[in-house]
Amino acid sequence: MPAVNIKLRWPDGKLSTAYSPSTVVYEHFKAGHSYPLADFLSLAETAFNAASERVKQVRGFYCSSAMDSLAGLRLLARQYPARGARVEVLDLRTHGAEQV
């Protein structure tokens, strides 16, 4: 099952990486795009829930790593004031064998 590492830049320039167990996140994020914080979190919620659902379809169980990534993004986002804050998706990098 392929996975995707998503490299992010937060409003203060801090870099982080989020893990998705599925390439479905490509439907929600684009490398090089900057998103208002609230929009980013909404997209992340949809993307990581979809990724976890894909794992369930293939493996028979939801993916706790996808939910951990989403929780980590929510936690990081709390550090920034919502007004004017943006998150930039720097890179999406796929690794693994089969596409899910």
VENUR-V232079 format. One record per backbone hydrogen bond with DSSP energy under -1.0 kcal/mol. CO is the residue of the C=O (numbers start at 1). NH is the residue of the N-H. Records with the same first field share a line. If there is no record, write none. Layout:
BEGIN
CO=NH ; NH
END
This chain:
BEGIN
3=95
4=20
5=93
6=18
7=90 ; 91
8=16
9=88
10=13
14=10
16=8
18=6
20=4
22=25
23=26
24=27
25=28 ; 29
30=33
33=89
35=87
36=40
37=41
38=42
39=43
40=44
41=45
42=46
43=47
44=48
45=49
46=50
47=51
48=52
49=53
50=54
51=55
52=56
53=57
54=58
55=59
56=60
63=67
64=68
65=69
66=70
67=71
68=72
69=73
70=74
71=75
72=76
73=77
74=78
76=79
77=80
85=37
87=35
88=9
89=32
91=7
93=5
95=3
98=2
END
